Amino acid sequence: MDSREAFIALNLIEGVGSVRARSLLEHFGDAPSILAAPASELLRVRNIGADTAEKIAAWEKTINLAGELKRIADYGCHVLIQSDENYPAALREIYDPPLVLYVKGDINAKDKNSVALVGSRMSTHYGVETARKLAYQLAYVGVTVVSGGARGIDTAAHQGALSANGRTIAVLGTGLNLIFPPENAELYERIAANGAVITQFPFNRPADKQSFPIRNRIVAGMTLGTVVVEANLTSGALITANFATDYGRQVFAVPGRIDSPRSKGCHELIKKGAKLCEGVEDILSEFEYLFPASNRPAAVSETGVLPALELGENEKLVYDSLDHEELAIDEVIRKCGLPSSAVSVALFSLEMKRLVKQLPGKLFLRNR
């Protein structure tokens, strides 16, 4: 048995979580040695009681590891453990990182720059449109959007990122094979093709009151910050925000109507110190080191390190027509020789890529 199989087995044993597993690893050195140990030796480990020791010692009688490995292969997913290069580095830093991550799709180096975007399942039109817009704008500049795959704000966040041809990751509170909500089956396939659907739970594990907070800690733990778009005072999105605070990550909250219950949670977060988020710039400004001046284009050919900063033909023409002095949109149209509709689209794209700034009165200039 190799380490990966041993960690999958440990993850299947009830009562062996990340914290106990850390104590066991400190004592035995590796996962296969834990599974080979007798109960008497397991009892010598801190935080391991008689019940847990017996479950580990008798794991072969109660755990069908071969069946789980077959399900993993048949489903076309793979399992990451903490020693893997693609296991999210930020997630390793939390107090109780998952022993394993079941992954449909792939997690890669681009996902180091990721932001969680979460909110209520019972969302309003305002919340859904705001989530889609923010997710689109984040994904467009190369930020991976992470959410929980649920109805409402989560679904809108994933859809927005996919609309920008960006990366998005859905973290589930069930086994990978249990699609919840069922209407998101096609969405999950699209997410897996443009990012990943992940969970720490084994196959056939249904949702319960514990699984979603466990899921929420992964959402907060693997990201640079958490944006709450819409939430009432009992929303699970506030649990995600609390985890983010505990992990020392930035928390953002989108304000809403003062008479809407769906905004109460966001307003409460702002009162407690979350950054008020009125647009994507409020998020990106907190992570300025991801977009330092040295990575921004001094010329059109130098478009920075993020793939999303590649310029299309119209974008180059519009960018070349601008300078560090503001120009009216009519003057931009005249200088670049493109139709007004094409110029408007290009200017919007350049704004999203943070290369161009719009001033009041439809005036534009290059970002310094």
N, C-alpha and C positions, 0 to 999 in steps of 0.2 A: 504493500500500500504506500502510495506517495503522499506528500503533504497535502496536496489539493484534495484528494479523496478523503484523507483524514479530517480535514476541516469541514468538508461537506457532511461527513458523518457526525462530527461534533455539533454542527448546526442543526442536525435533525434530533438531537437528544434534548428532551424537555428539561429546562432548568439550567442548561449550560449556555449562558449568554456571554457577551463580549468581556465583561469584567471578570467573571470566574475563569474564562478561558485565558485571560492574561496571567492570572495567578498560576494556573496549571502550566502554562508555557514557561513561566519563570522557574518553575520547579523541575519540569521534565525536559525542557529544551526544545522539543518539537512535538507536533500534533500526533504522529504515529505512536510515539512513546506514551502519550496520555492514554490512548485507546488500548494499549498493551498492558497498562498498569493494573495491579490488583486493588481491590477496594481499600485494603489496609494502607497501601501507599498513598492512595488518593486522599484519604482522610488526613494525611499530614499536611495537606496544602491549605493555605489560608482561604477562607470563604467557602470551603467545600465540606458540606455536612454529609451525614450518613446516607440520606436519600439520594443526593446527587452522586455520591461516590458509587452507590449500588447501580444506578442507572448507567453510569459510564462503564463500569466493570462488566455489565451484562449487555452492552450495546448490541452485540451480534445477535442476541435473542429477540431484540425488540425493534431494531432498525434494519430496514431493507435497503442497504447502500447500493447493491447491484441494480435494484429497481429504479432508484433515483438517478444513478448514472445513465441508465438506459433512457429515462425520460428526458434528461438533459440532451443526450445525443439525438433522440427522435425529434425534439422540439426545435433543434437547430440553434440552441443558445450555447453560451459558455459560462464558466464560473471563474471569477477573479478572487484571489486571496491577497492579503495585505502586502505580501512580498512581490507581487506582480507590478511591473512598471506602469501599467495602465490603471491600476487601482487609484482612485482620486487622491492626490497628495493631501489636499485639505481635509479629507475625511479621516486620514490616518491620525490627524492631530487632535481629534476630539477624544473625550474621556472613554467612550465605549464604541469604537469603530466596529462595523459589522465584520464577523469572521469571514463571510463570503458575500459576494454580490453575483447573483444570477443576471446575466446580460444577454438581451436579444438586440443585436446591432453591434455597436462598438463604442467604447470610450477611448479617446485619444488625447494627445497633448493639447489640442485646441480647446479642450474642455476645462483646462486649468483656469481660463478666464470665463467663469460662469456666474450667472445671477439667478436667484430663485424668484419666481413671480407667482404669487399664490393669492387665494381669496375664497370667497363664499361659493358654495354650490348653488345656493338660491340667489343668483346674481340679477342685477338690473341691466337694461340695455346700455346704460352709461358705463357700468362696470365692465361688461363684455367688450365694448368698443375700446375702452381705455386699455384693457389688458392686451387686446390684439395689437393696438398701435404701439404700445411700449415694447411688446415682444418683437414686433416687426423691426422697430428701430434698433433694439439691442442686437438682434440677430444680424441685421444688415451691416453693422460695424464689426462683426466677428465675435460677439459675445454669445456663449451658449446659454440658452434659456432652459432652466430646470423648473419643473412643476410636478404635481402629483397625479396627473391623468384623470382627475375627477371631473364631474359636470361643472358647468359654470365658468369661473375665472380660470381654473387650470386648463380646461379644454381650449378656451380662447387664447391663452398664452402659447400653448403648443401650436395652434393654428396660425397665430401671428408669426411665430418664428419660421414655420414651414413656408408661409407666403413669401418670406424674404429669402427663401432658399438657404436658410441658415440652419444651424444645429440646435437640436432640442433634446432633452432627456426627461423621460417620465419615470418617476419613482413610485412603485406600487406598494399598497398595503396588503397585498395578497400574493399567492404564487403566480408565476408568469402565465400559467395556462388558464387562470380565472380572470376573464375579461370583465372589469367592472368600472364604469357602467357598460352594459353590453353594446350599446350603440356606438361605443368608441373603438370597436374592433378594427375598423378600417383605419382610423386615426393612429392606433398603436402600430399598425403595419407601416404607415408613412413615417412615424417617429423612428422606428427601428431602422428604416432605410436612410434616415438623415440624422442619426444620432443613436440613441439607445433607449430601450425600455428595461428598467432594472428593478431588482428587489432583493432583500436579504432572506426572504421567505422561501422555503422549498415548495415544490409542486403540490398542488391541491390544498394549500393552506388558505382557508377562507378568511375574510375580514372579520375583525371583532373590535371591541373597545380599545384593546391594547395595540392592535396592529397599526392603526393610523398614527398615533403619537410616535411609535417606533419608526414608521416611514418618515414622519415629519423631521425627525432629527437628522436623517440622511439628507433630506432636501436642504436643510440649513447648514449641515456640516460640510457638504461638498462644494459650497458656493461662497463667493466673495461677500455677498450680501443678499438680503431678502427684501423684496418689494411686496407689500400687502396692498392689493388694489381695492378690495371691497370686503368687508367682514363685519358681522355683528359681534356682540360682546362675548358670545359663546363659540365663535368660529374656531375650527381647528387651525386656521391660518395664524391665529394669535399664538398658538402653541409653537408653530414654526418660528415665528418672530421671537418668542422667548428663548428658544434654542439658539437662534442666531446671536442674541444678546449674550447668552451664557458662553458662547464660543468666541466672543470678541469680534463678531462680524457686524457690518453696518446694517441697520434696519431702516427701510423707507416706508412711508405710508401715503397713499393717495387720498386727498380730502374729497368729501362728497357733500351732499345736501345735509344741512343740520337737522332736518326733520325725517331723515331716512334711517331706519334701524340698521340698514346694510352699511352705513358709514360710521356707526358708533365705535366699532372696534378700531378703525383707522384713526379716528379723532382721539381715541384714548391713547393709542400708540404715540401720536404726535405730542400729546400732553406729557407723556413720559420720556420724551427725548428723541423719538424717531425723527428722521429727516423728512420734512414735507416734500412730496414728490408731485410736481406739476407737469413734468415732462422728462424726456430721456436725458436731457442735459443735467438734471438734478442727480441722476444716477451716475452718469459717466464722470461728472466732476469729482466724485468721491474716489474714483479709480484713475486719476490723472496719470499715474505711473504706467498705466497700460497704453497710454497715448501720449508719450512724452514728445516735446518739441522736436527732438532729434529723429523721431519716427514719422514726422509729418513732412509732406512734400515741400522741399525748397523749390522744386520744379515739377512739372507735370510728370516727368519720367520717374521721379522719386516719390513713389506713392506709399511709403511706409512699409511696415512689416506685416500688417494684417491683410490677408487675401481680399477682404471686402473692400479695400481701398483701391483696387484696380479700377481704372477709369474707362468707361465706354467712349466711343467716338464723339457722341454729342456732348458728353460730360467734359471731354478734353477741350472741345471748341468753346464751350461756355466758360470753363475755368481759365482758358487763355485770354478770354475777353475781359476778365476781371483783374483788378489790382487791389492794393491795400487802401485805395480811396473808394468811397461808396459810389455806386452807379445805379441809376434808375433801371427798372426792368426793360423799359422801352429802348434804352441805350444798349443794354446787353443784347437784346434781339437784333438791333441794328449792326452791332459790331461782329456778332458771330454768324449772322446770315441764316439762322434757323427759324422755322415757324415758331410762333409764340407758344403753342402747346408743347413743342419739343423742348423749348427753353425752360418752361415751367417745370416739366418733369426732371430735366437735368439739374436745375437749381435745387429741387427738393432732394434729389439723390446726393448732391454735393453737400447739402446741409446735414443729411443723415451721416455722411462720412466725415463730418466735422471739418471740411475743407473750406466751406463758405459760410458766412454769417449773414442773416437777414436783419436789417434794421427797420424801424417803423417807416411807413410810407413806401414800402416795396423797394427799398434800397438794398443793394448787395455789395459785399466786398469779400476778399479772401481772408480767411482766418490767419492770424499771425502765428 
